[in-house]
Amino acid sequence: MAASKEFGGRTSVRVAVVGDENTGKSSLVVSVATESFPENVPEVMPPTRLPADYYPDRVPITIIDTSSREEHRARLIAECQQADAIVLTYACDRPATLERLSSYWLPELRRLDVKVPVIVVGCKLDLRDEQQLSLEQLMAPIMQRFREIETCIECSALKQIQVPEVFYYAQKAVLHPTAPLFDQETQSLKPRCVKALKRIFIICDQDRDGALSDAELNDFQVRCFNAPLQPSEIVGVKKVVQEKMPEGVNDQGLTLTGFLFLHALFIEKGRLETTWTVLRKFGYDNEIKLRDDLLPLPFKRASDQSVELTNIAMEFLKGIFYMFDIDN
């Protein structure tokens, strides 16, 4: 499948790196591009490109370094508004820069109407005070307030610790976004996502018994991921569902309830690419709408011509009707 369809039309990702002065923005950019820590780092790096083969999804990334100085504010605003994702930095050895995330930077991004995923990055991990709270403890209240934060990570450009991961998470947040799939407030799948997954379930339920049998699960796996499931894997999947949601499995196989539960579980565990792969294989774009190229265009006909369904089409539609005609 072409990359433009595989990732909802995206062939590149643009990431703006923003944050207070001296929080390690430029060092982070240099470090990911060169896999080293140079002695002399420019105040602001020129646009930096990571090639398509840098990460497994094979989509190139353009990294835009920025300055937080007042005289560069116009450019900062423009870059934030053009970005597909924001990497927002603070310095692990300067708690004041962490406090500035919630007192200035995140509210400012909202004020500028920047509605893209935010990756919060604690730079200079090698200088972090071991007595500080853990990253999870530090960020939990901030993430609760600012749901646009996709993930948080600490890194060290000097020690080359978790530097590539920063932009991997930024790319992932763009190519496999959370917002269309999952409501962070209610911790549940969004209605449009549920509707799409229900359609996919019905398509894959070939014998129309309301459950995916082992054979149907295997066909689904091959269609979406080009690899079959081993019998032990199918048993494992159903066991996970049955333990958490007994109605998710019955004698015929995995029910719709179980199918939806699995996808909610994937998302909660950060495996959004799994659900997005399924949706895109069945023709959905980044807004969980069927792609235009899957919908037939209206054709022209003369005024004295009519259109009729074929016998095969009529039999198919009858079968669908009777399947859902529960009081018949």
C-alpha positions in Angstrom: 0.0 0.0 0.0 1.3 3.5 -0.8 2.5 5.5 2.1 0.0 8.3 1.3 -2.8 5.8 2.0 -1.1 3.9 4.7 -0.8 7.0 6.9 -3.9 8.8 5.9 -2.3 10.9 3.2 0.9 11.9 5.1 4.2 11.6 3.3 6.2 13.6 5.8 6.1 14.9 9.3 7.1 18.4 10.5 8.1 18.8 14.2 8.7 22.1 15.9 11.0 22.1 19.0 10.0 24.8 21.4 10.8 25.7 25.1 12.6 28.1 27.3 16.2 29.2 26.5 19.0 26.8 27.4 16.7 23.8 27.9 18.7 21.8 25.3 16.6 22.3 22.2 19.4 22.8 19.7 21.6 20.1 21.3 18.7 17.7 21.0 18.3 18.4 17.3 22.0 18.1 16.6 22.3 14.9 18.6 19.5 13.1 16.8 20.8 14.1 13.4 24.5 13.3 14.0 24.2 10.7 16.8 26.9 12.7 18.6 27.2 15.7 20.9 29.2 18.5 19.4 31.2 21.0 21.5 29.8 24.0 19.7 26.0 24.1 19.1 24.4 27.0 17.2 21.9 29.1 19.0 19.2 27.9 16.6 19.7 25.0 14.2 18.6 25.3 10.6 15.8 22.9 9.5 17.0 19.3 10.0 15.7 16.3 8.1 15.6 12.7 9.3 15.4 10.5 6.2 12.6 8.0 5.6 14.6 5.0 6.7 15.4 6.5 10.1 12.3 5.0 11.7 10.4 1.8 10.8 7.3 3.7 9.4 9.6 5.1 6.7 8.2 8.6 6.7 10.8 11.5 6.7 10.8 14.1 9.5 11.7 17.7 9.2 12.7 19.2 12.6 12.4 22.9 13.1 14.4 24.4 15.9 13.1 27.6 17.5 14.2 30.5 19.7 12.1 31.7 22.6 13.6 35.2 22.5 11.0 38.0 22.0 12.6 39.2 18.8 12.0 35.8 17.2 8.4 35.5 18.5 6.8 35.9 15.1 8.8 33.0 13.6 8.1 30.9 16.7 4.4 31.4 16.3 4.5 30.6 12.5 6.5 27.4 13.1 4.1 26.2 15.8 1.1 26.8 13.6 2.7 24.9 10.6 3.9 22.0 12.7 2.3 18.5 12.7 3.7 18.0 16.3 5.4 20.0 19.0 8.4 18.8 21.0 8.2 21.0 24.2 11.4 21.0 26.2 12.4 21.7 29.8 15.7 21.1 31.6 15.8 18.3 34.1 18.2 20.3 36.3 16.1 23.5 36.3 12.7 22.9 38.0 11.6 26.4 37.0 11.6 25.4 33.3 9.2 22.5 34.2 6.9 24.8 36.0 6.9 27.1 32.9 5.3 24.3 30.9 1.9 24.7 32.6 2.2 28.4 33.5 3.2 29.6 30.1 4.0 27.2 27.2 1.0 24.9 27.2 -1.5 27.8 27.7 0.3 29.8 25.0 0.0 26.9 22.5 -3.7 26.8 23.2 -4.0 30.5 22.8 -2.4 30.3 19.4 -4.9 27.5 18.5 -2.1 25.0 18.0 -4.1 21.7 17.9 -1.4 19.1 17.3 0.1 16.5 19.6 2.6 17.7 22.2 5.6 15.6 23.3 7.0 16.9 26.6 10.8 16.3 26.8 13.0 16.6 29.8 16.5 17.4 28.5 19.8 17.1 30.3 18.8 13.9 32.1 22.4 13.4 33.0 22.2 16.4 35.3 18.9 15.3 37.0 18.8 15.3 40.8 18.3 11.7 41.8 16.1 13.0 44.7 13.6 14.5 42.4 10.2 12.8 41.9 9.8 10.3 39.0 8.8 11.5 35.6 5.3 10.0 36.1 4.8 11.8 39.4 6.0 15.1 37.9 3.9 14.9 34.8 0.7 13.3 36.0 -1.0 16.5 37.1 0.1 18.4 34.0 -1.1 15.7 31.7 -4.4 15.6 33.5 -4.9 19.3 32.8 -3.5 19.4 29.3 -4.8 16.4 27.3 -3.0 17.5 24.2 0.2 16.0 25.7 0.7 12.7 23.9 3.6 11.4 26.0 6.5 12.5 28.2 10.1 11.4 28.0 13.5 12.3 29.5 16.7 12.3 27.5 20.4 13.3 27.4 22.0 14.6 24.3 25.4 14.5 25.9 25.1 10.8 27.0 22.9 9.8 23.9 20.1 8.5 26.1 16.7 8.2 24.5 17.4 10.9 21.9 16.0 9.0 18.9 12.9 8.0 21.0 11.9 11.7 21.3 11.2 12.1 17.6 9.9 8.5 17.2 7.1 9.4 19.6 6.5 12.7 17.8 6.3 10.9 14.5 4.1 8.2 16.0 1.7 10.8 17.5 1.2 12.2 14.0 1.0 9.0 12.0 -1.1 7.1 14.6 -3.0 9.9 16.5 -4.9 9.2 19.7 -7.5 12.0 19.4 -9.7 10.4 16.6 -9.8 7.1 18.4 -10.0 7.6 22.1 -11.7 10.0 24.5 -9.2 10.7 27.3 -11.9 12.2 29.6 -14.1 9.1 29.5 -11.3 6.6 28.8 -13.3 5.0 26.0 -13.4 4.6 22.3 -15.0 7.5 20.4 -18.3 6.9 18.6 -16.9 7.2 15.1 -14.2 4.7 16.0 -16.7 2.3 17.4 -18.9 2.6 14.3 -15.9 1.9 12.0 -14.7 -1.1 14.1 -18.3 -2.5 14.1 -18.4 -2.3 10.3 -15.0 -4.1 10.1 -16.3 -6.8 12.6 -19.4 -7.4 10.5 -17.4 -7.7 7.3 -15.0 -10.2 8.9 -17.9 -12.2 10.5 -18.3 -14.2 7.3 -20.8 -16.8 8.7 -22.9 -14.0 10.3 -23.1 -15.7 13.7 -22.1 -12.6 15.7 -18.6 -13.8 16.6 -15.3 -14.2 14.9 -14.3 -17.9 14.9 -10.6 -18.9 15.0 -10.6 -19.1 11.2 -12.2 -15.7 10.8 -9.7 -14.2 13.3 -6.9 -15.7 11.3 -8.3 -14.3 8.0 -8.6 -10.9 9.7 -5.0 -11.1 10.9 -3.6 -12.0 7.5 -5.7 -9.2 5.8 -4.5 -6.5 8.2 -0.9 -7.6 9.1 0.1 -10.1 6.4 0.8 -12.8 8.9 -1.3 -15.6 10.4 -2.0 -16.1 14.0 -0.6 -19.3 15.7 -3.3 -21.4 17.5 -1.7 -20.6 20.8 -1.9 -16.9 20.0 -5.6 -17.1 19.3 -6.1 -18.9 22.6 -4.1 -16.2 24.4 -6.1 -13.4 22.8 -9.4 -14.9 23.8 -8.1 -15.6 27.3 -7.1 -12.0 27.9 -10.6 -10.9 26.7 -12.5 -13.5 28.8 -10.6 -12.6 32.0 -11.4 -8.9 31.7 -14.8 -9.1 29.9 -16.5 -12.5 30.0 -19.1 -11.4 27.4 -16.3 -10.7 24.9 -16.0 -14.4 24.1 -18.7 -17.1 23.5 -18.8 -20.6 22.1 -18.6 -19.3 18.5 -15.5 -17.0 19.2 -14.7 -13.4 19.8 -17.8 -11.2 20.0 -18.2 -7.6 18.9 -17.9 -6.5 22.6 -14.6 -8.4 22.8 -13.4 -7.0 19.5 -14.0 -3.4 20.7 -12.4 -4.2 24.1 -9.2 -5.5 22.4 -8.8 -2.2 20.5 -9.4 -0.1 23.6 -6.8 -2.2 25.3 -4.3 -1.7 22.5 -4.8 2.1 22.7 -4.5 2.2 26.5 -1.2 0.3 26.2 0.1 2.8 23.6 -0.2 0.4 20.6 -2.3 2.8 18.5 -0.5 1.7 15.3 -2.4 -1.7 15.7 -5.8 -0.1 15.6 -4.8 2.4 12.9 -3.4 -0.4 10.7 -6.8 -2.2 10.9 -8.8 1.0 10.1 -6.6 1.9 7.2 -6.6 -1.6 5.7 -10.4 -1.3 5.6 -10.3 2.1 3.9 -10.4 4.7 6.6 -8.5 8.0 6.7 -7.2 10.0 9.7 -10.7 11.3 10.5 -12.0 7.7 10.4 -14.0 8.4 7.3 -13.9 6.1 4.2 -11.4 7.3 1.7 -12.9 9.0 -1.4 -11.2 6.5 -3.7 -13.3 3.7 -2.2 -16.6 5.4 -2.9 -17.8 4.9 -6.5 -18.3 8.1 -8.5 -21.8 8.7 -10.0 -21.9 7.8 -13.6 -23.6 9.5 -16.5 -26.7 8.0 -18.2 -29.0 9.1 -20.9 -32.6 10.2 -20.1 -34.0 7.0 -21.6 -31.7 4.7 -19.7 -32.4 3.1 -16.3 -30.2 1.4 -13.7 -30.9 -2.0 -12.2 -29.2 -4.2 -9.7 -27.7 -7.5 -10.8 -29.1 -10.7 -9.4 -26.0 -11.2 -7.4 -26.3 -7.7 -5.8 -30.0 -8.3 -5.0 -29.2 -11.7 -3.3 -26.4 -10.1 -1.3 -28.6 -7.2 -0.1 -31.5 -9.6 0.8 -29.0 -11.6 2.9 -28.0 -8.5 4.7 -31.6 -7.5 5.3 -32.6 -10.8 6.7 -29.6 -11.0 8.9 -30.6 -7.8 10.7 -34.4 -8.4 10.5 -34.5 -9.7 14.1 -38.3 -9.9 14.4 -38.8 -11.9 11.2 
